Amino acid sequence: MVQQLSSEPSATLIYPESDGKLMADNTKQFRWIVVIKENLELLFATDDHVFIAGDLLWYPVEGNNTLAQAPDTMVVFGRPKGDRNSYQQWREDNIAPQVVFEILSPSNRLKEMAKKLQFYERYGVEEYYLFDPDKLDLQGWVRAEDRLNVIEEINDWVSPQLGIKFVLTSDNLEIHRPDGERFLTFVELGKLREQEKQKIQQLEQAQKDAIPRLHELGLTREQIANVLSLSVEEVNKVLP
């Protein structure tokens, strides 16, 4: 059973907003943190009661400002979006983050990661994912009653909470949305947006080029507008 989170409140106790540690040790680790966090933000953008944060200190117990972890990414269902200096669980309807992600860096130690697993297990995390981008090694744990149990086969695993699928290839980790689309970097999203913009521009130009030809065939301006799904005003801008 998850430990009961209660203690004597303290009006003067300060809960630090930083643990003094760097968010990431290198560009690869940082890139993965951003990709996972921002793609999850995008996935749940229309749900106002899914809070997602990166490197935010989570305090599970009121009155203890030394008991905390800052997951690389955490997802909390049932809490509103919005800015926070830290996640103080007793101020959040006592809802613990259900899903957390950690991205390994060379400086991480086995003992440190073991303590994090114990923390997440003790304070109610439902799913925990640990990824080493250097070794392309993904590990996962899912809760069964009061324990986080290792996911024996992580490849093609679908997160019960998030609906995303993890696919390990020979040279990469792919994370797929429930609709099958792959998590993309900001650069990839920018390129995709530019491609869509170019497609729209090409379609608009093709419509404009078709207007004179349809007019020569004897169609009225109203008919042309109907065929091309344009307004009559847009047709009039092209025809003399």
C-alpha positions, 0 to 999 in steps of 0.5 A: 500500500502507498504510504499515507502522506501526512505530517504536521504542517508548518507555516514557516517551512520553506520548500526550495525551488531548486535542488542545485543540480543541472537539468541535464549533463549533455546535449543528448540528455537534454534533447530527450528530456525536451522531446518527451516533455514537449510531445506529452504537452502536445498530446494532452494540450486539450485536456486542462486537467493534465499537468506536465512538468520537466525538472520540477521538484516534487514534495510528497509530504507536507512538513518535510522539505528535504524529501523531494525528487525532480523527475526529468518529466512527470505527468499528473492526471487530475491537476490543472495546467499552470505554472508552479515553483514546485509540486507540493502534493498536499496542495494538489488534492494529494495527487501524486504524479502517475508517470515519471521519466528519467533520462540517464547521463554518464554522471548518474550512479546506480545507487542514485537511480536505485533511490529514485526507484524506491522513492517513486515506488513509495510515493505512488507513481504508477509508471516509471521509465528510465532511458539511457540514450548512450546505450539505447537501453529503456527500462520500465516499471508499472505498479501492481498494488503497492509495488513497481514491477519491472516491465519484462518486455518493453519493446512495443510496450504501450503505456496504460496511463499515456497510451503511447508506445515505445519502439526500440530500433537498432539505432534509436528509441521511437515513441509513438502517439496513440494515433501512431504518429512518432514523437518529433523534435522541435526541428522536425515539427518546424520542418513538418509545419513548413511542408504543410505551409508549402502544400497550402500555398501550392493548393491556393496557387493551383486554384488561382490558375484554374479560375481563368481556365474554368471561365474560358469553359463558360462557367459563371463566377458563382459556379467557379467559386462552388467548384473550387470551394472559394468565395465569389470575392476570391474569384473576382480578384483573379478575373478581370 
